[in-house]
Amino acid sequence: MQNDQDHASIQISFVDVDENGLYKPSCTSYAICGALRRMGESDDCINRLAKRSGILPRNF
């Protein structure tokens, strides 16, 4: 849960593309709180979420 005082939090959005690599009007967004970033866990969290959503392959 993020609050308005968490100035270290980020939001990253992955844009969906079609088979030709063209932008589609949908995306998948993730919000990472500052506490996870300070612990150095944000990259692992984003990888796990992206695998779960099918953005990254399971064996990445």
N, CA, C and O atoms as a Tripos MOL2 file, in Angstrom:
@<TRIPOS>MOLECULE
protein
  240   239    60     0     0
PROTEIN
NO_CHARGES

@<TRIPOS>ATOM
      1 N           0.8390   -1.1730    0.0000 N.3       1 MET1
      2 CA          0.0000    0.0000    0.0000 C.3       1 MET1
      3 C           0.8860    1.2390    0.0000 C.2       1 MET1
      4 O           1.7830    1.3730    0.8320 O.2       1 MET1
      5 N           0.6340    2.1170   -0.9150 N.am      2 GLN2
      6 CA          1.4120    3.3480   -1.0120 C.3       2 GLN2
      7 C           0.5960    4.5110   -0.4710 C.2       2 GLN2
      8 O          -0.6320    4.5270   -0.5520 O.2       2 GLN2
      9 N           1.3070    5.4760    0.0790 N.am      3 ASN3
     10 CA          0.6210    6.6810    0.5220 C.3       3 ASN3
     11 C           1.2380    7.8960   -0.1590 C.2       3 ASN3
     12 O           2.2100    7.7740   -0.9050 O.2       3 ASN3
     13 N           0.6760    9.0480    0.0980 N.am      4 ASP4
     14 CA          1.1400   10.2550   -0.5900 C.3       4 ASP4
     15 C           2.4930   10.7490   -0.0950 C.2       4 ASP4
     16 O           3.0660   11.6590   -0.6930 O.2       4 ASP4
     17 N           3.0170   10.1730    0.9790 N.am      5 GLN5
     18 CA          4.3210   10.5690    1.5030 C.3       5 GLN5
     19 C           5.4530    9.6630    1.0200 C.2       5 GLN5
     20 O           6.6160    9.9190    1.3310 O.2       5 GLN5
     21 N           5.1410    8.6250    0.2770 N.am      6 ASP6
     22 CA          6.1570    7.6870   -0.2180 C.3       6 ASP6
     23 C           6.7400    8.2290   -1.5220 C.2       6 ASP6
     24 O           6.3100    7.8480   -2.6110 O.2       6 ASP6
     25 N           7.7130    9.1130   -1.4010 N.am      7 HIS7
     26 CA          8.2900    9.7600   -2.5780 C.3       7 HIS7
     27 C           9.2840    8.8730   -3.3210 C.2       7 HIS7
     28 O           9.7850    9.2620   -4.3760 O.2       7 HIS7
     29 N           9.5760    7.6880   -2.7900 N.am      8 ALA8
     30 CA         10.4830    6.7590   -3.4630 C.3       8 ALA8
     31 C           9.7210    5.7210   -4.2770 C.2       8 ALA8
     32 O          10.3360    4.8880   -4.9430 O.2       8 ALA8
     33 N           8.3970    5.7590   -4.2350 N.am      9 SER9
     34 CA          7.6120    4.7760   -4.9750 C.3       9 SER9
     35 C           7.6500    5.0820   -6.4720 C.2       9 SER9
     36 O           7.8440    6.2230   -6.8890 O.2       9 SER9
     37 N           7.4590    4.0330   -7.2610 N.am     10 ILE10
     38 CA          7.4420    4.1750   -8.7170 C.3      10 ILE10
     39 C           6.2510    3.4160   -9.2880 C.2      10 ILE10
     40 O           5.6940    2.5270   -8.6430 O.2      10 ILE10
     41 N           5.8790    3.7730  -10.4820 N.am     11 GLN11
     42 CA          4.9110    3.0010  -11.2450 C.3      11 GLN11
     43 C           5.5090    2.7820  -12.6180 C.2      11 GLN11
     44 O           5.9870    3.7230  -13.2510 O.2      11 GLN11
     45 N           5.4830    1.5420  -13.0800 N.am     12 ILE12
     46 CA          6.0190    1.1990  -14.3930 C.3      12 ILE12
     47 C           4.9000    0.5450  -15.2000 C.2      12 ILE12
     48 O           4.1520   -0.2870  -14.6870 O.2      12 ILE12
     49 N           4.8000    0.9320  -16.4580 N.am     13 SER13
     50 CA          3.7580    0.3990  -17.3330 C.3      13 SER13
     51 C           4.3950   -0.2770  -18.5340 C.2      13 SER13
     52 O           5.2990    0.2700  -19.1640 O.2      13 SER13
     53 N           3.9130   -1.4680  -18.8410 N.am     14 PHE14
     54 CA          4.3490   -2.2230  -20.0090 C.3      14 PHE14
     55 C           3.2340   -2.1390  -21.0460 C.2      14 PHE14
     56 O           2.1200   -2.6080  -20.8110 O.2      14 PHE14
     57 N           3.5370   -1.5460  -22.1780 N.am     15 VAL15
     58 CA          2.5490   -1.3540  -23.2330 C.3      15 VAL15
     59 C           2.3740   -2.6520  -24.0040 C.2      15 VAL15
     60 O           3.3470   -3.3390  -24.3160 O.2      15 VAL15
     61 N           1.1370   -2.9790  -24.3050 N.am     16 ASP16
     62 CA          0.8490   -4.1480  -25.1340 C.3      16 ASP16
     63 C           1.0880   -3.7900  -26.5970 C.2      16 ASP16
     64 O           0.7750   -2.6820  -27.0310 O.2      16 ASP16
     65 N           1.6410   -4.7310  -27.3500 N.am     17 VAL17
     66 CA          1.8760   -4.5420  -28.7800 C.3      17 VAL17
     67 C           1.2670   -5.7090  -29.5450 C.2      17 VAL17
     68 O           1.0900   -6.7980  -28.9990 O.2      17 VAL17
     69 N           0.9520   -5.4720  -30.8070 N.am     18 ASP18
     70 CA          0.4220   -6.5470  -31.6390 C.3      18 ASP18
     71 C           1.5700   -7.3380  -32.2630 C.2      18 ASP18
     72 O           2.7370   -7.0920  -31.9590 O.2      18 ASP18
     73 N           1.2360   -8.2830  -33.1330 N.am     19 GLU19
     74 CA          2.2520   -9.1580  -33.7310 C.3      19 GLU19
     75 C           3.2310   -8.4050  -34.6240 C.2      19 GLU19
     76 O           4.3020   -8.9210  -34.9440 O.2      19 GLU19
     77 N           2.8720   -7.1870  -35.0290 N.am     20 ASN20
     78 CA          3.7640   -6.3570  -35.8440 C.3      20 ASN20
     79 C           4.5910   -5.3870  -35.0080 C.2      20 ASN20
     80 O           5.3740   -4.6010  -35.5420 O.2      20 ASN20
     81 N           4.4100   -5.4510  -33.7010 N.am     21 GLY21
     82 CA          5.1430   -4.5510  -32.8180 C.3      21 GLY21
     83 C           4.5190   -3.1780  -32.6800 C.2      21 GLY21
     84 O           5.1490   -2.2530  -32.1650 O.2      21 GLY21
     85 N           3.2840   -3.0400  -33.1360 N.am     22 LEU22
     86 CA          2.6010   -1.7530  -33.0390 C.3      22 LEU22
     87 C           1.8650   -1.6360  -31.7080 C.2      22 LEU22
     88 O           1.3250   -2.6120  -31.1860 O.2      22 LEU22
     89 N           1.8570   -0.4350  -31.1840 N.am     23 TYR23
     90 CA          1.2230   -0.1200  -29.9090 C.3      23 TYR23
     91 C          -0.2660   -0.4330  -29.9230 C.2      23 TYR23
     92 O          -0.9740   -0.1020  -30.8730 O.2      23 TYR23
     93 N          -0.7330   -1.0800  -28.8490 N.am     24 LYS24
     94 CA         -2.1580   -1.2930  -28.6360 C.3      24 LYS24
     95 C          -2.5840   -0.3830  -27.4840 C.2      24 LYS24
     96 O          -1.7450    0.0010  -26.6700 O.2      24 LYS24
     97 N          -3.8500   -0.0340  -27.3980 N.am     25 PRO25
     98 CA         -4.2800    0.9310  -26.3740 C.3      25 PRO25
     99 C          -4.4030    0.3460  -24.9630 C.2      25 PRO25
    100 O          -5.0910    0.9220  -24.1200 O.2      25 PRO25
    101 N          -3.7650   -0.7610  -24.6990 N.am     26 SER26
    102 CA         -3.8260   -1.3530  -23.3590 C.3      26 SER26
    103 C          -2.4090   -1.5370  -22.8200 C.2      26 SER26
    104 O          -1.4390   -1.5960  -23.5760 O.2      26 SER26
    105 N          -2.3180   -1.6240  -21.5020 N.am     27 CYS27
    106 CA         -1.0100   -1.8210  -20.8820 C.3      27 CYS27
    107 C          -1.1950   -2.5260  -19.5410 C.2      27 CYS27
    108 O          -2.3080   -2.6330  -19.0270 O.2      27 CYS27
    109 N          -0.0920   -3.0000  -18.9900 N.am     28 THR28
    110 CA         -0.0580   -3.5930  -17.6630 C.3      28 THR28
    111 C           0.8300   -2.7120  -16.8010 C.2      28 THR28
    112 O           1.9740   -2.4330  -17.1620 O.2      28 THR28
    113 N           0.3050   -2.2720  -15.6570 N.am     29 SER29
    114 CA          1.0500   -1.3650  -14.7840 C.3      29 SER29
    115 C           1.3100   -2.0120  -13.4340 C.2      29 SER29
    116 O           0.4790   -2.7530  -12.9090 O.2      29 SER29
    117 N           2.4740   -1.7180  -12.8870 N.am     30 TYR30
    118 CA          2.8520   -2.1810  -11.5560 C.3      30 TYR30
    119 C           3.3230   -0.9900  -10.7440 C.2      30 TYR30
    120 O           4.0320   -0.1250  -11.2580 O.2      30 TYR30
    121 N           2.9350   -0.9420   -9.4850 N.am     31 ALA31
    122 CA          3.4010    0.0910   -8.5640 C.3      31 ALA31
    123 C           4.2930   -0.5790   -7.5250 C.2      31 ALA31
    124 O           3.9140   -1.5870   -6.9290 O.2      31 ALA31
    125 N           5.4680   -0.0210   -7.3130 N.am     32 ILE32
    126 CA          6.4430   -0.5580   -6.3610 C.3      32 ILE32
    127 C           6.6810    0.5040   -5.2900 C.2      32 ILE32
    128 O           7.0180    1.6460   -5.6010 O.2      32 ILE32
    129 N           6.5040    0.1220   -4.0400 N.am     33 CYS33
    130 CA          6.6700    1.0870   -2.9510 C.3      33 CYS33
    131 C           8.1470    1.3350   -2.6510 C.2      33 CYS33
    132 O           9.0120    0.5330   -3.0020 O.2      33 CYS33
    133 N           8.4100    2.4450   -2.0040 N.am     34 GLY34
    134 CA          9.7690    2.8370   -1.6740 C.3      34 GLY34
    135 C          10.4810    1.8450   -0.7750 C.2      34 GLY34
    136 O          11.6950    1.6740   -0.8880 O.2      34 GLY34
    137 N           9.7460    1.1810    0.1250 N.am     35 ALA35
    138 CA         10.3690    0.2100    1.0330 C.3      35 ALA35
    139 C          10.9920   -0.9440    0.2510 C.2      35 ALA35
    140 O          12.1060   -1.3670    0.5600 O.2      35 ALA35
    141 N          10.2910   -1.4540   -0.7510 N.am     36 LEU36
    142 CA         10.8480   -2.5340   -1.5800 C.3      36 LEU36
    143 C          12.0500   -2.0480   -2.3690 C.2      36 LEU36
    144 O          13.0180   -2.7860   -2.5480 O.2      36 LEU36
    145 N          11.9940   -0.8190   -2.8390 N.am     37 ARG37
    146 CA         13.1290   -0.2640   -3.5840 C.3      37 ARG37
    147 C          14.3480   -0.1200   -2.6820 C.2      37 ARG37
    148 O          15.4660   -0.4200   -3.1010 O.2      37 ARG37
    149 N          14.1450    0.3360   -1.4450 N.am     38 ARG38
    150 CA         15.2660    0.4920   -0.5110 C.3      38 ARG38
    151 C          15.9150   -0.8470   -0.1750 C.2      38 ARG38
    152 O          17.1230   -0.9160    0.0500 O.2      38 ARG38
    153 N          15.1070   -1.9140   -0.1400 N.am     39 MET39
    154 CA         15.6390   -3.2470    0.1520 C.3      39 MET39
    155 C          16.3010   -3.8730   -1.0680 C.2      39 MET39
    156 O          16.9070   -4.9390   -0.9600 O.2      39 MET39
    157 N          16.1950   -3.2280   -2.2270 N.am     40 GLY40
    158 CA         16.7770   -3.7730   -3.4460 C.3      40 GLY40
    159 C          15.9710   -4.9110   -4.0310 C.2      40 GLY40
    160 O          16.5140   -5.7480   -4.7510 O.2      40 GLY40
    161 N          14.6750   -4.9560   -3.7300 N.am     41 GLU41
    162 CA         13.8210   -6.0590   -4.1710 C.3      41 GLU41
    163 C          12.9320   -5.7070   -5.3590 C.2      41 GLU41
    164 O          12.1850   -6.5610   -5.8380 O.2      41 GLU41
    165 N          12.9980   -4.4730   -5.8430 N.am     42 SER42
    166 CA         12.0420   -4.0660   -6.8750 C.3      42 SER42
    167 C          12.2290   -4.8260   -8.1830 C.2      42 SER42
    168 O          11.2430   -5.1690   -8.8370 O.2      42 SER42
    169 N          13.4760   -5.0990   -8.5780 N.am     43 ASP43
    170 CA         13.6870   -5.8220   -9.8380 C.3      43 ASP43
    171 C          13.1350   -7.2360   -9.7570 C.2      43 ASP43
    172 O          12.5370   -7.7260  -10.7150 O.2      43 ASP43
    173 N          13.3310   -7.8950   -8.6210 N.am     44 ASP44
    174 CA         12.8050   -9.2480   -8.4450 C.3      44 ASP44
    175 C          11.2760   -9.2350   -8.4270 C.2      44 ASP44
    176 O          10.6430  -10.1170   -9.0070 O.2      44 ASP44
    177 N          10.6890   -8.2530   -7.7740 N.am     45 CYS45
    178 CA          9.2290   -8.1500   -7.7250 C.3      45 CYS45
    179 C           8.6430   -7.9330   -9.1140 C.2      45 CYS45
    180 O           7.6550   -8.5700   -9.4800 O.2      45 CYS45
    181 N           9.2470   -7.0410   -9.8840 N.am     46 ILE46
    182 CA          8.7500   -6.7800  -11.2370 C.3      46 ILE46
    183 C           8.8880   -8.0270  -12.1030 C.2      46 ILE46
    184 O           7.9890   -8.3360  -12.8850 O.2      46 ILE46
    185 N          10.0060   -8.7510  -11.9750 N.am     47 ASN47
    186 CA         10.1800   -9.9910  -12.7430 C.3      47 ASN47
    187 C           9.1070  -11.0070  -12.3890 C.2      47 ASN47
    188 O           8.5200  -11.6190  -13.2810 O.2      47 ASN47
    189 N           8.8400  -11.1980  -11.0920 N.am     48 ARG48
    190 CA          7.8300  -12.1760  -10.6760 C.3      48 ARG48
    191 C           6.4390  -11.7860  -11.1710 C.2      48 ARG48
    192 O           5.6910  -12.6360  -11.6550 O.2      48 ARG48
    193 N           6.0920  -10.5060  -11.0520 N.am     49 LEU49
    194 CA          4.7890  -10.0500  -11.5280 C.3      49 LEU49
    195 C           4.6700  -10.1900  -13.0440 C.2      49 LEU49
    196 O           3.6200  -10.5890  -13.5480 O.2      49 LEU49
    197 N           5.7300   -9.8670  -13.7670 N.am     50 ALA50
    198 CA          5.7050   -9.9720  -15.2290 C.3      50 ALA50
    199 C           5.5940  -11.4290  -15.6780 C.2      50 ALA50
    200 O           4.9240  -11.7160  -16.6690 O.2      50 ALA50
    201 N           6.2340  -12.3390  -14.9700 N.am     51 LYS51
    202 CA          6.0900  -13.7680  -15.2870 C.3      51 LYS51
    203 C           4.6580  -14.2120  -15.0460 C.2      51 LYS51
    204 O           4.0740  -14.9190  -15.8670 O.2      51 LYS51
    205 N           4.0970  -13.8000  -13.9270 N.am     52 ARG52
    206 CA          2.7320  -14.1860  -13.5800 C.3      52 ARG52
    207 C           1.7250  -13.6510  -14.6060 C.2      52 ARG52
    208 O           0.7250  -14.3070  -14.8950 O.2      52 ARG52
    209 N           1.9900  -12.4670  -15.1510 N.am     53 SER53
    210 CA          1.0920  -11.8570  -16.1340 C.3      53 SER53
    211 C           1.3380  -12.3440  -17.5540 C.2      53 SER53
    212 O           0.5600  -12.0330  -18.4560 O.2      53 SER53
    213 N           2.4150  -13.1080  -17.7670 N.am     54 GLY54
    214 CA          2.7220  -13.6050  -19.1000 C.3      54 GLY54
    215 C           3.5410  -12.6490  -19.9410 C.2      54 GLY54
    216 O           3.7370  -12.8930  -21.1310 O.2      54 GLY54
    217 N           4.0270  -11.5620  -19.3520 N.am     55 ILE55
    218 CA          4.8730  -10.6250  -20.0870 C.3      55 ILE55
    219 C           6.2490  -11.2300  -20.3080 C.2      55 ILE55
    220 O           6.8260  -11.1000  -21.3880 O.2      55 ILE55
    221 N           6.7720  -11.8890  -19.2900 N.am     56 LEU56
    222 CA          8.0490  -12.6090  -19.3900 C.3      56 LEU56
    223 C           7.7740  -14.1020  -19.4080 C.2      56 LEU56
    224 O           6.7980  -14.5530  -18.8090 O.2      56 LEU56
    225 N           8.6160  -14.8810  -20.0830 N.am     57 PRO57
    226 CA          8.4430  -16.3350  -20.0420 C.3      57 PRO57
    227 C           8.7440  -16.8710  -18.6460 C.2      57 PRO57
    228 O           9.5240  -16.2720  -17.9050 O.2      57 PRO57
    229 N           8.1390  -17.9770  -18.2920 N.am     58 ARG58
    230 CA          8.3090  -18.5740  -16.9540 C.3      58 ARG58
    231 C           9.7560  -18.9440  -16.6580 C.2      58 ARG58
    232 O          10.1610  -18.9300  -15.4960 O.2      58 ARG58
    233 N          10.5450  -19.2740  -17.6740 N.am     59 ASN59
    234 CA         11.9290  -19.7100  -17.4520 C.3      59 ASN59
    235 C          12.9240  -18.5590  -17.5420 C.2      59 ASN59
    236 O          14.1240  -18.8000  -17.6720 O.2      59 ASN59
    237 N          12.4530  -17.3080  -17.4750 N.am     60 PHE60
    238 CA         13.3320  -16.1440  -17.5550 C.3      60 PHE60
    239 C          14.1830  -16.0490  -16.3200 C.2      60 PHE60
    240 O          14.9930  -15.1300  -16.1980 O.2      60 PHE60
@<TRIPOS>BOND
     1     1     2 1
     2     2     3 1
     3     3     4 2
     4     3     5 am
     5     5     6 1
     6     6     7 1
     7     7     8 2
     8     7     9 am
     9     9    10 1
    10    10    11 1
    11    11    12 2
    12    11    13 am
    13    13    14 1
    14    14    15 1
    15    15    16 2
    16    15    17 am
    17    17    18 1
    18    18    19 1
    19    19    20 2
    20    19    21 am
    21    21    22 1
    22    22    23 1
    23    23    24 2
    24    23    25 am
    25    25    26 1
    26    26    27 1
    27    27    28 2
    28    27    29 am
    29    29    30 1
    30    30    31 1
    31    31    32 2
    32    31    33 am
    33    33    34 1
    34    34    35 1
    35    35    36 2
    36    35    37 am
    37    37    38 1
    38    38    39 1
    39    39    40 2
    40    39    41 am
    41    41    42 1
    42    42    43 1
    43    43    44 2
    44    43    45 am
    45    45    46 1
    46    46    47 1
    47    47    48 2
    48    47    49 am
    49    49    50 1
    50    50    51 1
    51    51    52 2
    52    51    53 am
    53    53    54 1
    54    54    55 1
    55    55    56 2
    56    55    57 am
    57    57    58 1
    58    58    59 1
    59    59    60 2
    60    59    61 am
    61    61    62 1
    62    62    63 1
    63    63    64 2
    64    63    65 am
    65    65    66 1
    66    66    67 1
    67    67    68 2
    68    67    69 am
    69    69    70 1
    70    70    71 1
    71    71    72 2
    72    71    73 am
    73    73    74 1
    74    74    75 1
    75    75    76 2
    76    75    77 am
    77    77    78 1
    78    78    79 1
    79    79    80 2
    80    79    81 am
    81    81    82 1
    82    82    83 1
    83    83    84 2
    84    83    85 am
    85    85    86 1
    86    86    87 1
    87    87    88 2
    88    87    89 am
    89    89    90 1
    90    90    91 1
    91    91    92 2
    92    91    93 am
    93    93    94 1
    94    94    95 1
    95    95    96 2
    96    95    97 am
    97    97    98 1
    98    98    99 1
    99    99   100 2
   100    99   101 am
   101   101   102 1
   102   102   103 1
   103   103   104 2
   104   103   105 am
   105   105   106 1
   106   106   107 1
   107   107   108 2
   108   107   109 am
   109   109   110 1
   110   110   111 1
   111   111   112 2
   112   111   113 am
   113   113   114 1
   114   114   115 1
   115   115   116 2
   116   115   117 am
   117   117   118 1
   118   118   119 1
   119   119   120 2
   120   119   121 am
   121   121   122 1
   122   122   123 1
   123   123   124 2
   124   123   125 am
   125   125   126 1
   126   126   127 1
   127   127   128 2
   128   127   129 am
   129   129   130 1
   130   130   131 1
   131   131   132 2
   132   131   133 am
   133   133   134 1
   134   134   135 1
   135   135   136 2
   136   135   137 am
   137   137   138 1
   138   138   139 1
   139   139   140 2
   140   139   141 am
   141   141   142 1
   142   142   143 1
   143   143   144 2
   144   143   145 am
   145   145   146 1
   146   146   147 1
   147   147   148 2
   148   147   149 am
   149   149   150 1
   150   150   151 1
   151   151   152 2
   152   151   153 am
   153   153   154 1
   154   154   155 1
   155   155   156 2
   156   155   157 am
   157   157   158 1
   158   158   159 1
   159   159   160 2
   160   159   161 am
   161   161   162 1
   162   162   163 1
   163   163   164 2
   164   163   165 am
   165   165   166 1
   166   166   167 1
   167   167   168 2
   168   167   169 am
   169   169   170 1
   170   170   171 1
   171   171   172 2
   172   171   173 am
   173   173   174 1
   174   174   175 1
   175   175   176 2
   176   175   177 am
   177   177   178 1
   178   178   179 1
   179   179   180 2
   180   179   181 am
   181   181   182 1
   182   182   183 1
   183   183   184 2
   184   183   185 am
   185   185   186 1
   186   186   187 1
   187   187   188 2
   188   187   189 am
   189   189   190 1
   190   190   191 1
   191   191   192 2
   192   191   193 am
   193   193   194 1
   194   194   195 1
   195   195   196 2
   196   195   197 am
   197   197   198 1
   198   198   199 1
   199   199   200 2
   200   199   201 am
   201   201   202 1
   202   202   203 1
   203   203   204 2
   204   203   205 am
   205   205   206 1
   206   206   207 1
   207   207   208 2
   208   207   209 am
   209   209   210 1
   210   210   211 1
   211   211   212 2
   212   211   213 am
   213   213   214 1
   214   214   215 1
   215   215   216 2
   216   215   217 am
   217   217   218 1
   218   218   219 1
   219   219   220 2
   220   219   221 am
   221   221   222 1
   222   222   223 1
   223   223   224 2
   224   223   225 am
   225   225   226 1
   226   226   227 1
   227   227   228 2
   228   227   229 am
   229   229   230 1
   230   230   231 1
   231   231   232 2
   232   231   233 am
   233   233   234 1
   234   234   235 1
   235   235   236 2
   236   235   237 am
   237   237   238 1
   238   238   239 1
   239   239   240 2
@<TRIPOS>SUBSTRUCTURE
     1 MET1         2 RESIDUE 1 A MET
     2 GLN2         6 RESIDUE 1 A GLN
     3 ASN3        10 RESIDUE 1 A ASN
     4 ASP4        14 RESIDUE 1 A ASP
     5 GLN5        18 RESIDUE 1 A GLN
     6 ASP6        22 RESIDUE 1 A ASP
     7 HIS7        26 RESIDUE 1 A HIS
     8 ALA8        30 RESIDUE 1 A ALA
     9 SER9        34 RESIDUE 1 A SER
    10 ILE10       38 RESIDUE 1 A ILE
    11 GLN11       42 RESIDUE 1 A GLN
    12 ILE12       46 RESIDUE 1 A ILE
    13 SER13       50 RESIDUE 1 A SER
    14 PHE14       54 RESIDUE 1 A PHE
    15 VAL15       58 RESIDUE 1 A VAL
    16 ASP16       62 RESIDUE 1 A ASP
    17 VAL17       66 RESIDUE 1 A VAL
    18 ASP18       70 RESIDUE 1 A ASP
    19 GLU19       74 RESIDUE 1 A GLU
    20 ASN20       78 RESIDUE 1 A ASN
    21 GLY21       82 RESIDUE 1 A GLY
    22 LEU22       86 RESIDUE 1 A LEU
    23 TYR23       90 RESIDUE 1 A TYR
    24 LYS24       94 RESIDUE 1 A LYS
    25 PRO25       98 RESIDUE 1 A PRO
    26 SER26      102 RESIDUE 1 A SER
    27 CYS27      106 RESIDUE 1 A CYS
    28 THR28      110 RESIDUE 1 A THR
    29 SER29      114 RESIDUE 1 A SER
    30 TYR30      118 RESIDUE 1 A TYR
    31 ALA31      122 RESIDUE 1 A ALA
    32 ILE32      126 RESIDUE 1 A ILE
    33 CYS33      130 RESIDUE 1 A CYS
    34 GLY34      134 RESIDUE 1 A GLY
    35 ALA35      138 RESIDUE 1 A ALA
    36 LEU36      142 RESIDUE 1 A LEU
    37 ARG37      146 RESIDUE 1 A ARG
    38 ARG38      150 RESIDUE 1 A ARG
    39 MET39      154 RESIDUE 1 A MET
    40 GLY40      158 RESIDUE 1 A GLY
    41 GLU41      162 RESIDUE 1 A GLU
    42 SER42      166 RESIDUE 1 A SER
    43 ASP43      170 RESIDUE 1 A ASP
    44 ASP44      174 RESIDUE 1 A ASP
    45 CYS45      178 RESIDUE 1 A CYS
    46 ILE46      182 RESIDUE 1 A ILE
    47 ASN47      186 RESIDUE 1 A ASN
    48 ARG48      190 RESIDUE 1 A ARG
    49 LEU49      194 RESIDUE 1 A LEU
    50 ALA50      198 RESIDUE 1 A ALA
    51 LYS51      202 RESIDUE 1 A LYS
    52 ARG52      206 RESIDUE 1 A ARG
    53 SER53      210 RESIDUE 1 A SER
    54 GLY54      214 RESIDUE 1 A GLY
    55 ILE55      218 RESIDUE 1 A ILE
    56 LEU56      222 RESIDUE 1 A LEU
    57 PRO57      226 RESIDUE 1 A PRO
    58 ARG58      230 RESIDUE 1 A ARG
    59 ASN59      234 RESIDUE 1 A ASN
    60 PHE60      238 RESIDUE 1 A PHE
